[in-house]
Amino acid sequence: MTKETKQRCSFCEIEASASVPMIAGAEGHICEACVILASQVVSSWGKKKVLSDMPHALPKPAEIKAMLDQYVIGQDLAKEILAVAVYNHYKRLKHETSKIAGLGSADQSVEIGKSNILLIGPSGTGKTLLASTLAKIVGVPFAVADATTLTQAGYVGDDVENILVRLLDVANGDISKAEWGIVYLDEVDKIARSPEQAIGTRDVSGEGVQQALLRLVEGSLVKVSLKGRRKDQGGSGGDSVMIDTHNILFISGGAFPGLEKYVEKRLVPGHTAIGFHAEMNDSDKKPKLEEMLNATQPDDLKKFGLIPEFIGRFPVLAPLEPLDIDALIKVLTEPKNALVKQYQQLFSFDEVELEFTEDALAEIAKQAVEHNTGARGLRGIMEKVLRRIMFDIPSRENVARCIVNAEVIKGTQDVEVIEHEILEPEKATQ
């Protein structure tokens, strides 16, 4: 009687048993461990291709900050934090690829985590601009989502999974690219828990959204609907796909109005004594807004209305300083997309030269500071000042130059218009 030959895995040659089942093939068998390993190797092929398809080499933090400097004035601390985060994000991609493929000299037993970032600063300090500029720099998919549109699942509004749908759209349906993307979540302060919220009332757009975001931000497998995508775009023929968010970097930003009062209470405790001998609060000792933002701690965010679990998913806090008059003047003139350059280009299309005097720029910046709108309010001021002259110029053929001074910004004088006929006698004498 011949002895029955026991089944063995054709790859690792482990013997089949009750605890080690085998999948039978035409001419061999494979165990569960080898199936998982084969799946990881095949997955690494796609990730290697994604890494090779990146438009440029790995940018160093100093290079990323230099590119941000071309568009955003000031905010050096926030730029450095973002530059380091993006650089580490790129390195993590290479590490994950070499780890799956079993290549490289890095310690394969070390699992590198991500550090999500929370941008804190007043409105108009450049949070959204930093994010949109970062999208031009990075070679991975970059999606921007607005937290104010998010609600809990089952309620009117966008589900948090729609953030991944947007990222998948940017990646042209490539799941491997989307799983290495970066998401900027704007207006995150609007989903803070309201102190006036009645007890027992479901906060579907506040704390409920924070709870729903936890799974995405921390990292998990999320089922995403393809929402009418063609079957060849989603990576499968079904109506939904699974996206792993472990390597997706999340950057959140918000103005957090009123956060400074919680920081101030912690930094400058109030006096409890009353009566004639009580000490008066010294306004000179009150810390400045930028100092309070730099001193922000997780407990302050908790008092503002963010739940501790959500705060813990964003370990890196990047404060943005309010812009003063000098910084706003630089915003008007220095970046590649400076407003002065934009309006000068618009006027040049009509062959008209536009000039702003130094006192005009200072007055524009002064008004933006007084209105507490930051850089976001600069365009509104300039649009109001230039609206009439931009209405008239296309109908006039003899305008050569327009000069804007401080009196024009204040509204006490019209834009000075120089016509070609005034320049012709000077040309004749030359």
SVG drawing of the C-alpha trace seen along z (x, -y; Angstrom):
<svg xmlns="http://www.w3.org/2000/svg" viewBox="-32 -121 53 123">
<polyline fill="none" stroke="black" stroke-width="0.4" points="0.0,0.0 1.5,-3.3 1.7,-6.1 -0.4,-9.2 1.6,-12.2 0.8,-15.2 0.0,-18.6 2.7,-21.3 2.7,-24.9 4.5,-25.3 6.2,-28.5 7.2,-28.1 6.8,-24.2 4.9,-24.4 2.9,-21.2 -0.9,-21.5 -2.8,-21.0 -6.0,-22.0 -4.4,-25.3 -2.7,-25.8 -5.3,-25.3 -4.2,-25.2 -5.7,-26.6 -5.3,-24.0 -4.2,-24.9 -3.7,-23.0 -0.3,-21.7 0.3,-22.9 -1.0,-24.5 -0.5,-27.8 -1.0,-28.7 -2.7,-31.7 0.5,-33.4 1.9,-33.3 -1.4,-34.6 -1.2,-37.6 2.5,-38.2 1.7,-37.8 -1.1,-40.4 1.3,-42.9 3.9,-42.4 1.4,-43.0 0.2,-46.1 3.8,-47.4 4.0,-47.2 1.3,-49.7 2.7,-51.9 6.2,-51.8 4.6,-53.0 2.8,-55.9 6.1,-56.9 7.9,-56.8 5.1,-58.9 5.6,-61.8 6.4,-64.9 9.6,-65.8 12.2,-64.5 11.7,-64.6 11.7,-68.3 13.7,-69.2 12.0,-71.3 14.1,-74.4 13.0,-74.1 9.3,-73.7 9.5,-76.8 11.3,-78.8 8.4,-78.0 5.8,-78.9 7.7,-82.2 7.0,-83.2 3.2,-83.3 2.8,-83.8 4.3,-86.6 5.5,-85.9 4.2,-83.0 7.7,-81.4 6.8,-79.0 3.7,-77.7 5.7,-77.3 8.5,-75.4 5.9,-73.0 4.2,-72.4 7.5,-71.9 8.7,-69.3 5.3,-67.5 5.2,-67.3 8.9,-66.2 8.2,-63.4 5.1,-62.5 7.2,-61.8 9.8,-59.9 7.0,-57.8 5.8,-56.8 9.3,-55.5 9.6,-53.7 6.2,-52.0 7.1,-50.9 10.5,-49.4 8.9,-47.8 6.3,-46.0 8.8,-44.9 11.4,-43.9 14.0,-46.3 16.1,-49.1 18.4,-49.6 15.8,-51.1 14.8,-49.1 11.7,-47.3 10.5,-46.7 9.9,-50.4 6.4,-51.6 6.4,-55.3 3.3,-57.2 1.9,-60.5 1.6,-63.8 -1.6,-65.6 -1.4,-69.4 -3.8,-72.0 -3.4,-75.6 -4.7,-78.2 -4.9,-81.9 -7.2,-84.9 -9.1,-85.2 -7.0,-86.6 -3.6,-85.4 -3.0,-82.9 -4.2,-79.5 -6.2,-78.6 -3.5,-80.3 -0.8,-78.1 -2.9,-75.0 -3.7,-75.9 -0.1,-76.9 1.1,-73.6 -1.1,-71.8 1.0,-73.3 4.2,-72.1 3.5,-68.5 3.5,-65.7 0.7,-63.7 -3.1,-64.3 -4.2,-67.3 -7.9,-67.9 -9.5,-70.8 -12.7,-70.2 -14.9,-72.6 -15.9,-71.4 -19.0,-73.7 -20.7,-71.5 -20.2,-68.2 -22.9,-66.6 -23.4,-63.2 -24.4,-60.3 -28.1,-60.3 -28.6,-64.0 -28.9,-66.6 -25.3,-67.7 -22.1,-66.0 -20.9,-62.8 -17.3,-62.8 -16.6,-60.1 -17.1,-62.7 -13.7,-64.1 -12.2,-60.9 -14.4,-61.0 -12.9,-64.4 -9.4,-63.1 -10.1,-60.1 -11.4,-62.5 -8.1,-64.5 -6.2,-61.2 -8.3,-60.3 -9.7,-57.3 -6.3,-55.8 -6.7,-54.3 -3.0,-53.9 -2.4,-57.6 -5.4,-58.6 -4.1,-56.6 -0.9,-58.7 -2.6,-62.1 -3.0,-65.1 -6.3,-66.6 -6.8,-70.2 -9.9,-70.6 -10.9,-74.2 -13.0,-76.0 -12.6,-73.2 -13.4,-75.6 -17.0,-75.7 -17.5,-72.1 -16.6,-72.9 -19.2,-71.9 -21.4,-74.9 -21.5,-75.8 -25.1,-76.8 -26.1,-73.4 -28.9,-72.0 -28.1,-68.8 -29.5,-65.7 -29.7,-67.5 -27.9,-65.8 -25.3,-68.2 -25.2,-66.8 -22.8,-69.5 -20.6,-69.9 -19.5,-67.2 -21.2,-64.6 -18.9,-65.5 -15.8,-65.4 -16.8,-61.9 -17.2,-60.9 -13.9,-62.3 -11.9,-60.4 -11.9,-57.2 -10.7,-59.0 -8.0,-61.1 -6.5,-58.3 -6.3,-55.8 -8.7,-53.0 -10.3,-51.2 -13.2,-53.4 -15.8,-52.4 -16.3,-55.1 -19.1,-55.3 -18.0,-55.9 -21.0,-58.2 -21.5,-57.5 -17.9,-56.9 -17.2,-54.7 -16.2,-51.2 -12.7,-51.6 -12.0,-54.6 -12.7,-53.2 -10.4,-50.2 -13.2,-47.7 -16.5,-47.0 -18.6,-47.6 -20.5,-50.7 -17.9,-51.4 -14.2,-51.0 -12.2,-50.6 -9.6,-53.3 -6.9,-53.0 -6.4,-56.3 -3.4,-55.4 -1.0,-57.3 -3.2,-60.2 -1.9,-63.4 -4.7,-65.6 -4.1,-69.4 -6.9,-71.4 -7.2,-75.1 -9.5,-77.5 -9.8,-81.1 -11.0,-79.9 -12.4,-83.3 -12.5,-83.7 -9.8,-81.0 -7.5,-83.7 -9.7,-84.3 -9.2,-80.7 -5.4,-81.1 -5.4,-84.4 -7.3,-83.0 -4.6,-80.3 -1.6,-82.7 -3.0,-85.7 -5.2,-84.4 -7.8,-86.9 -7.8,-88.5 -10.3,-87.0 -10.1,-89.8 -12.9,-92.4 -13.3,-95.8 -11.1,-98.9 -7.9,-97.0 -8.4,-94.7 -5.8,-94.9 -6.9,-96.3 -6.1,-94.3 -3.1,-95.9 -3.9,-96.0 -0.2,-96.5 0.5,-93.0 -2.1,-91.4 -0.3,-89.2 -0.6,-90.0 -2.8,-87.9 0.2,-86.3 1.7,-85.4 -1.5,-83.8 -1.8,-81.8 1.8,-80.6 1.0,-79.5 -2.2,-77.5 -2.4,-74.1 -4.8,-71.2 -6.7,-72.0 -7.6,-75.5 -8.9,-73.8 -11.0,-71.5 -12.6,-74.5 -13.3,-76.0 -15.4,-73.0 -13.2,-70.4 -13.4,-66.9 -10.2,-65.4 -10.2,-62.5 -10.2,-64.9 -7.5,-67.1 -5.3,-64.1 -5.4,-63.2 -3.8,-66.6 -0.6,-66.6 1.1,-69.4 -0.3,-72.9 0.9,-75.6 -0.1,-79.2 -0.3,-81.9 0.4,-85.5 -2.0,-88.4 -0.7,-90.6 0.4,-94.2 0.5,-97.1 4.0,-96.4 3.2,-92.7 0.0,-93.7 2.0,-96.1 4.3,-93.2 1.2,-91.1 0.1,-93.8 3.3,-94.0 5.8,-91.1 4.2,-87.7 3.8,-86.3 0.1,-86.7 0.2,-90.1 -2.9,-92.2 -1.1,-95.2 0.5,-93.1 -2.9,-91.6 -4.6,-94.9 -1.6,-96.3 -1.9,-93.4 -5.7,-94.0 -5.0,-97.6 -2.2,-96.7 -4.7,-94.7 -6.3,-98.1 -2.7,-99.6 -3.0,-101.7 -0.3,-101.9 -1.5,-101.7 0.5,-103.2 0.0,-103.1 1.9,-105.5 3.5,-104.4 1.0,-106.3 -1.8,-104.6 -0.5,-101.2 -0.1,-102.1 -3.7,-103.4 -5.1,-100.2 -3.2,-98.2 -4.4,-100.5 -8.0,-100.1 -7.6,-96.3 -6.2,-96.3 -9.0,-98.6 -11.7,-96.3 -9.9,-93.3 -10.2,-91.4 -6.5,-90.7 -5.2,-90.0 -8.6,-88.7 -10.0,-92.3 -7.4,-93.9 -9.1,-92.9 -12.4,-94.4 -10.8,-97.7 -9.0,-97.9 -12.1,-96.8 -14.1,-99.6 -11.5,-102.2 -10.8,-101.1 -14.4,-100.1 -15.3,-103.4 -12.1,-103.9 -12.3,-100.3 -15.8,-101.0 -14.7,-104.1 -11.3,-103.1 -12.6,-100.6 -14.7,-103.4 -11.8,-105.9 -9.0,-105.6 -6.6,-108.3 -5.8,-107.1 -2.1,-106.5 -1.7,-106.2 -3.7,-106.1 -2.3,-107.1 -3.8,-106.1 -2.7,-108.0 -3.8,-107.9 -6.6,-110.5 -8.2,-108.2 -8.2,-105.3 -9.8,-107.6 -12.5,-108.6 -11.8,-112.3 -10.3,-112.4 -10.7,-110.6 -8.1,-108.5 -5.6,-110.8 -5.9,-110.1 -3.1,-111.1 -4.0,-111.1 -1.8,-110.7 -2.2,-114.3 -0.4,-115.5 2.6,-113.4 2.8,-114.4 4.4,-117.9 7.1,-116.3 7.9,-113.8 8.0,-116.6 10.7,-118.5 13.0,-115.4"/>
</svg>
